[in-house]
């Protein structure tokens, strides 16, 4: 019995940033999905782990990949928007809270 060929699709936003990659083994493509490859085996059935070296988005929520209209390519760090400034750490928040509680307890 011949194994069914699996199709691999991506979806991208208007800027070309890849928002999803999937195969027809688990879901059917909707409007806007682009067929990028097809074949047999795990590579095609489990697309994200076989086509992308990184997650679709980085730790700041910025896209790691784009669709050029012909190929899937990684977005270089230099072309991504600036990473957001780090917020206060949990330790800093805890210290401020303890300071406020001590001041309140001392009647300050």
Secondary structure, DSSP 4 states (H G I P E B T S, - for coil): -PPPPEEEEEEE-TT-BEEEEEETTT----TT-EEEEEESSHHHHSHHHHH-SS-SB-TTS-BSEEE-SS-EEEPPGGGSPPPPPP---HHHHHHHHHHHHHHHHTT-
